[in-house]
Amino acid sequence: MDPIRIAVALTNMKPESWLAPLQAAFRQRGIAAQFELFNGKPIGARYAIVWQPPAELFARERKLQAIFNVGAGVEGLLALAGLPLDVPVLRLVDAGMAPKMAEYVSFFVARITRGLDRFGGPQALRDWEVDRPRGVLPGIGVMGLGAIGAHIARVLLMTGYPVLGWSRTPKELPGLESFAGAANLKAFLGRANILVNVLPLTYATRDLLNRERFAWLPAHAWVINVGRGGTIVDADLIAALDSGQLAGAVLDVFREEPLPAAHPFWHHDRIIVTPHLSGPTPREPAALQIVEAVERLEAGVAPELLPGFVERARGY
Ligand SMILES: NC(=O)c1ccc[n+]([C@@H]2O[C@H](COP(=O)([O-])OP(=O)(O)OC[C@H]3O[C@@H](n4cnc5c(N)ncnc54)[C@H](OP(=O)(O)O)[C@@H]3O)[C@@H](O)[C@H]2O)c1
């Protein structure tokens, strides 16, 4: 049997470094596949593995049966002019990103709630009698309870925090207080002393965290954004920090990336900026998830039944 042809178009992701893990995963599952880095010439690919691909890929490759997005967020791909409407899009589901993002969030939650940045560095406090917070733990609100948000919520619950979650549909997660839908957003935000955004960016979540929503948070709340920058209205975040309504923000994702050098987020003393590093995509688990999906598609399973199938109408 001829090998399955697979076009690889990974922008800003060192595409060559993906070939060996992909080849190994397919070999391991006994599927003959030929991978080609997309260079503008069509190869008659049956599948495409992409991250921020050029629109030209879809004009050239007309026989695609599925497109694999090497990441969890698909807003960029779905917005791409020329993305064929009739080819299913699949995204990664966790694939090793969730534990790293939970670690990132837990690190900052500990830093915020226990004042851990008082220690270390040349100005370290040399005071044995420092305040040790012993009061009731603050409520943490996790927006988005998908593969990644639910994992973050579980890890925070394990460390003893009261965790509230907000999603489109109600969730049952032991110990978590679930809020669902726009009608319950105000009640959810009202108890989130630390708000963690892990929502996908869609027509419904763009600009969701604006002046009005920041005012719904308890006074002196913190915001941690690991979802997408477009969910936060930048100027409203800065205004909420400057008025004291918010105590601080930890931002890993931005409307424009890389965050422009002149952007006020870089210079605000109560904003911590990290350069979109909370959830890197580990190659081996990602390759495994792709080969498992290809195996099932080749066996005739409908793409809608596979994990990570993107429902285009809802945008995630
Ligand atoms: N910073 C990083 O390095 C990094 C890395 C990976 C991912 N991300 C971001 O994290 C996002 C989430 O990834 P994931 O794999 O957890 O996604 P997912 O499994 O698709 O989960 C999305 C969650 O958001 C909820 N949601 C979507 N639209 C909503 C709305 N309008 N109102 C309320 N809830 C809504 C969904 O609710 P239902 O469960 O009810 O459908 C679901 O719980 C990605 O889209 C990406 O943008 C960032």
The ligand as an SDF file (V2000), in Angstrom:
LIG
                    3D

 48 52  0  0  0  0  0  0  0  0999 V2000
   -1.1620   29.8720   26.8970 N   0  0  0  0  0  0  0  0  0  0  0  0
   -0.9110   28.7390   26.3140 C   0  0  0  0  0  0  0  0  0  0  0  0
    0.2500   28.3430   26.1450 O   0  0  0  0  0  0  0  0  0  0  0  0
   -2.0650   27.8880   25.8310 C   0  0  0  0  0  0  0  0  0  0  0  0
   -1.8230   26.5330   25.5350 C   0  0  0  0  0  0  0  0  0  0  0  0
   -2.9110   25.7370   25.1880 C   0  0  0  0  0  0  0  0  0  0  0  0
   -4.1810   26.2790   25.1210 C   0  0  0  0  0  0  0  0  0  0  0  0
   -4.3770   27.5970   25.3830 N   0  0  0  0  0  0  0  0  0  0  0  0
   -5.7420   28.1650   25.3120 C   0  0  0  0  0  0  0  0  0  0  0  0
   -6.6010   27.4410   26.1820 O   0  0  0  0  0  0  0  0  0  0  0  0
   -7.8540   27.2850   25.5190 C   0  0  0  0  0  0  0  0  0  0  0  0
   -8.6400   26.1600   26.1260 C   0  0  0  0  0  0  0  0  0  0  0  0
   -8.1010   24.9070   25.7380 O   0  0  0  0  0  0  0  0  0  0  0  0
   -8.8890   23.5390   26.0470 P   0  0  0  0  0  0  0  0  0  0  0  0
   -8.1550   22.4520   25.3640 O   0  0  0  0  0  0  0  0  0  0  0  0
   -9.1780   23.4090   27.4980 O   0  0  0  0  0  0  0  0  0  0  0  0
  -10.2820   23.8430   25.2790 O   0  0  0  0  0  0  0  0  0  0  0  0
  -11.6430   23.0260   25.2990 P   0  0  0  0  0  0  0  0  0  0  0  0
  -11.3770   21.6210   25.7770 O   0  0  0  0  0  0  0  0  0  0  0  0
  -12.2870   23.2370   23.9930 O   0  0  0  0  0  0  0  0  0  0  0  0
  -12.5060   23.7430   26.4500 O   0  0  0  0  0  0  0  0  0  0  0  0
  -13.0450   24.9980   26.2950 C   0  0  0  0  0  0  0  0  0  0  0  0
  -13.8650   25.3340   27.5410 C   0  0  0  0  0  0  0  0  0  0  0  0
  -14.3540   26.6620   27.4160 O   0  0  0  0  0  0  0  0  0  0  0  0
  -15.7630   26.6640   27.6090 C   0  0  0  0  0  0  0  0  0  0  0  0
  -16.3810   27.7160   26.7840 N   0  0  0  0  0  0  0  0  0  0  0  0
  -16.2280   27.9330   25.4600 C   0  0  0  0  0  0  0  0  0  0  0  0
  -16.9950   28.9790   25.0720 N   0  0  0  0  0  0  0  0  0  0  0  0
  -17.6270   29.4180   26.1750 C   0  0  0  0  0  0  0  0  0  0  0  0
  -18.5620   30.4580   26.4320 C   0  0  0  0  0  0  0  0  0  0  0  0
  -19.0000   31.2600   25.4500 N   0  0  0  0  0  0  0  0  0  0  0  0
  -19.0140   30.6260   27.6910 N   0  0  0  0  0  0  0  0  0  0  0  0
  -18.5920   29.8150   28.6960 C   0  0  0  0  0  0  0  0  0  0  0  0
  -17.7150   28.7930   28.5230 N   0  0  0  0  0  0  0  0  0  0  0  0
  -17.2440   28.6080   27.2810 C   0  0  0  0  0  0  0  0  0  0  0  0
  -16.2110   25.3000   27.1720 C   0  0  0  0  0  0  0  0  0  0  0  0
  -17.4930   25.0260   27.7330 O   0  0  0  0  0  0  0  0  0  0  0  0
  -18.2210   23.5860   27.4950 P   0  0  0  0  0  0  0  0  0  0  0  0
  -17.3600   22.5840   28.2340 O   0  0  0  0  0  0  0  0  0  0  0  0
  -19.5280   23.7610   28.1170 O   0  0  0  0  0  0  0  0  0  0  0  0
  -18.2220   23.3590   26.0150 O   0  0  0  0  0  0  0  0  0  0  0  0
  -15.0710   24.4290   27.7000 C   0  0  0  0  0  0  0  0  0  0  0  0
  -15.2800   24.1220   29.0670 O   0  0  0  0  0  0  0  0  0  0  0  0
   -7.4590   27.0950   24.0570 C   0  0  0  0  0  0  0  0  0  0  0  0
   -8.5340   27.3910   23.1910 O   0  0  0  0  0  0  0  0  0  0  0  0
   -6.3140   28.0600   23.8970 C   0  0  0  0  0  0  0  0  0  0  0  0
   -6.8110   29.3130   23.4990 O   0  0  0  0  0  0  0  0  0  0  0  0
   -3.3500   28.4070   25.7440 C   0  0  0  0  0  0  0  0  0  0  0  0
  1  2  1  0
  2  3  2  0
  2  4  1  0
  4  5  1  0
  4 48  2  0
  5  6  2  0
  6  7  1  0
  7  8  2  0
  8  9  1  0
  8 48  1  0
  9 10  1  0
  9 46  1  0
 10 11  1  0
 11 12  1  0
 11 44  1  0
 12 13  1  0
 13 14  1  0
 14 15  2  0
 14 16  1  0
 14 17  1  0
 17 18  1  0
 18 19  2  0
 18 20  1  0
 18 21  1  0
 21 22  1  0
 22 23  1  0
 23 24  1  0
 23 42  1  0
 24 25  1  0
 25 26  1  0
 25 36  1  0
 26 27  1  0
 26 35  1  0
 27 28  2  0
 28 29  1  0
 29 30  1  0
 29 35  2  0
 30 31  1  0
 30 32  2  0
 32 33  1  0
 33 34  2  0
 34 35  1  0
 36 37  1  0
 36 42  1  0
 37 38  1  0
 38 39  2  0
 38 40  1  0
 38 41  1  0
 42 43  1  0
 44 45  1  0
 44 46  1  0
 46 47  1  0
M  CHG  2   8   1  16  -1
M  END
$$$$
